Amino acid sequence: MSVAVVTGASTGIGAATAARLSREPGTELVLVARREELLRELADSLPCRATYVAVDLTAAEAPQRVRAHLEAEHGSRLDLLVNNAGASWRGDFGSSGYANVQRHMELNFDAVVRLTEALLPLLRASAPSAIVNVASTAGRVARARTGAYSASKFALIGWTDALYAEELPYDVHVGMVLPGFVATEGFPATELREKALTRWIVSKPEAVAEAIYEAGPGGKPERYVPRPYALAAVARILAPRLVRRVLSGGAAANLTTSTAGDGTPR
Ligand SMILES: NC(=O)c1ccc[n+]([C@@H]2O[C@H](COP(=O)([O-])OP(=O)(O)OC[C@H]3O[C@@H](n4cnc5c(N)ncnc54)[C@H](OP(=O)(O)O)[C@@H]3O)[C@@H](O)[C@H]2O)c1
């Protein structure tokens, strides 16, 4: 038997991850997101035991609610924590300012850190166990109008690298997955999917779910999805002037796709 918590499980990559993990014999899942109806529907459709916690992960009490649920429903066991919930609200800094940076940090970074802090004792007690943080290729290379999102993912990557080293002695593996463009509710990538020239660079949530599974207990420390996106990170280090020139040019605007969060007031 193994127990996994998946955040952001109501749609997209999180829902695909829950479906992937549910195929492993003996798995019990805890699905976390805000929309209870979606979580209930998913839990009912999975071939394993699945419970859920409908909560806003940026709320002060969210980490303790998830922990209390694990203690009450799953015997305090936790073999895998998938920190996947996240969002992006596009906007240049001059217009969207600190408020937009703060909103990204609260969800994509602070909420991950706070939930991990609350659940780490359970992960250590259940070791060998794992944490998988869903970062982004945007945490290696930043584009115009995605600076706040990139900042939150750069922060997540740095923190995850340190946590990997710190938790090794406790047998808690820390893995990280860095997706590129993946068509989901929150990140529909409509502009890229509409054109034959760019359609091929958009991948599916199921591909990321497989990578998350591979980065779980005893697994890989880092996976780009699709794998060639690692070249963008390498280019940023080895050819920074070239990358800057490309990402500042007119064609780069096509790479800042719209998100579901765009235009949502804080
Ligand atoms: N799709 C891409 O192109 C892409 C690329 C790189 C990285 N990523 C990362 O992948 C992760 C999953 O994104 P996705 O593409 O699957 O997008 P998605 O379909 O919009 O899923 C986001 C999930 O996060 C949940 N969520 C959002 N705000 C929340 C909050 N305050 N509290 C609790 N749950 C919250 C949403 O559920 P509720 O609305 O029900 O709360 C939803 O389940 C994110 O961290 C994202 O940054 C995505």
PDBQT file of the ligand as one rigid body, heavy atoms in Angstrom, charges set to zero:
ROOT
HETATM    1  N1  LIG A 301       0.440  23.516 -18.840  1.00  0.00    +0.000 N 
HETATM    2  C1  LIG A 301       1.631  24.059 -19.040  1.00  0.00    +0.000 C 
HETATM    3  O1  LIG A 301       1.966  24.520 -20.141  1.00  0.00    +0.000 OA
HETATM    4  C2  LIG A 301       2.628  24.073 -17.912  1.00  0.00    +0.000 A 
HETATM    5  C3  LIG A 301       3.982  24.279 -18.242  1.00  0.00    +0.000 A 
HETATM    6  C4  LIG A 301       4.905  24.306 -17.210  1.00  0.00    +0.000 A 
HETATM    7  C5  LIG A 301       4.514  24.110 -15.905  1.00  0.00    +0.000 A 
HETATM    8  N2  LIG A 301       3.200  23.921 -15.617  1.00  0.00    +0.000 N 
HETATM    9  C6  LIG A 301       2.826  23.746 -14.204  1.00  0.00    +0.000 C 
HETATM   10  O2  LIG A 301       2.054  22.584 -14.060  1.00  0.00    +0.000 OA
HETATM   11  C7  LIG A 301       1.211  22.712 -12.917  1.00  0.00    +0.000 C 
HETATM   12  C8  LIG A 301      -0.200  22.261 -13.273  1.00  0.00    +0.000 C 
HETATM   13  O3  LIG A 301      -0.720  23.144 -14.245  1.00  0.00    +0.000 OA
HETATM   14  P1  LIG A 301      -1.755  22.688 -15.380  1.00  0.00    +0.000 P 
HETATM   15  O4  LIG A 301      -1.120  23.008 -16.679  1.00  0.00    +0.000 OA
HETATM   16  O5  LIG A 301      -2.224  21.310 -15.144  1.00  0.00    +0.000 OA
HETATM   17  O6  LIG A 301      -2.897  23.786 -15.168  1.00  0.00    +0.000 OA
HETATM   18  P2  LIG A 301      -4.414  23.656 -14.677  1.00  0.00    +0.000 P 
HETATM   19  O7  LIG A 301      -5.138  22.680 -15.533  1.00  0.00    +0.000 OA
HETATM   20  O8  LIG A 301      -4.913  25.044 -14.608  1.00  0.00    +0.000 OA
HETATM   21  O9  LIG A 301      -4.274  23.042 -13.230  1.00  0.00    +0.000 OA
HETATM   22  C9  LIG A 301      -3.951  23.827 -12.101  1.00  0.00    +0.000 C 
HETATM   23  C10 LIG A 301      -4.459  23.110 -10.864  1.00  0.00    +0.000 C 
HETATM   24  O10 LIG A 301      -4.106  23.874  -9.701  1.00  0.00    +0.000 OA
HETATM   25  C11 LIG A 301      -5.271  24.043  -8.904  1.00  0.00    +0.000 C 
HETATM   26  N3  LIG A 301      -5.178  25.301  -8.182  1.00  0.00    +0.000 N 
HETATM   27  C12 LIG A 301      -5.034  26.546  -8.710  1.00  0.00    +0.000 A 
HETATM   28  N4  LIG A 301      -5.044  27.456  -7.736  1.00  0.00    +0.000 NA
HETATM   29  C13 LIG A 301      -5.198  26.781  -6.561  1.00  0.00    +0.000 A 
HETATM   30  C14 LIG A 301      -5.295  27.177  -5.207  1.00  0.00    +0.000 A 
HETATM   31  N5  LIG A 301      -5.220  28.471  -4.845  1.00  0.00    +0.000 N 
HETATM   32  N6  LIG A 301      -5.456  26.230  -4.261  1.00  0.00    +0.000 NA
HETATM   33  C15 LIG A 301      -5.538  24.922  -4.621  1.00  0.00    +0.000 A 
HETATM   34  N7  LIG A 301      -5.435  24.478  -5.884  1.00  0.00    +0.000 NA
HETATM   35  C16 LIG A 301      -5.285  25.412  -6.837  1.00  0.00    +0.000 A 
HETATM   36  C17 LIG A 301      -6.428  24.035  -9.888  1.00  0.00    +0.000 C 
HETATM   37  O11 LIG A 301      -7.642  23.572  -9.295  1.00  0.00    +0.000 OA
HETATM   38  P3  LIG A 301      -8.814  24.483  -8.710  1.00  0.00    +0.000 P 
HETATM   39  O12 LIG A 301      -9.037  25.587  -9.701  1.00  0.00    +0.000 OA
HETATM   40  O13 LIG A 301      -9.958  23.524  -8.615  1.00  0.00    +0.000 OA
HETATM   41  O14 LIG A 301      -8.327  24.947  -7.391  1.00  0.00    +0.000 OA
HETATM   42  C18 LIG A 301      -5.966  22.950 -10.861  1.00  0.00    +0.000 C 
HETATM   43  O15 LIG A 301      -6.284  21.677 -10.376  1.00  0.00    +0.000 OA
HETATM   44  C19 LIG A 301       1.334  24.164 -12.460  1.00  0.00    +0.000 C 
HETATM   45  O16 LIG A 301       2.214  24.254 -11.367  1.00  0.00    +0.000 OA
HETATM   46  C20 LIG A 301       1.947  24.866 -13.672  1.00  0.00    +0.000 C 
HETATM   47  O17 LIG A 301       2.692  26.011 -13.321  1.00  0.00    +0.000 OA
HETATM   48  C21 LIG A 301       2.248  23.893 -16.584  1.00  0.00    +0.000 A 
ENDROOT
TORSDOF 0
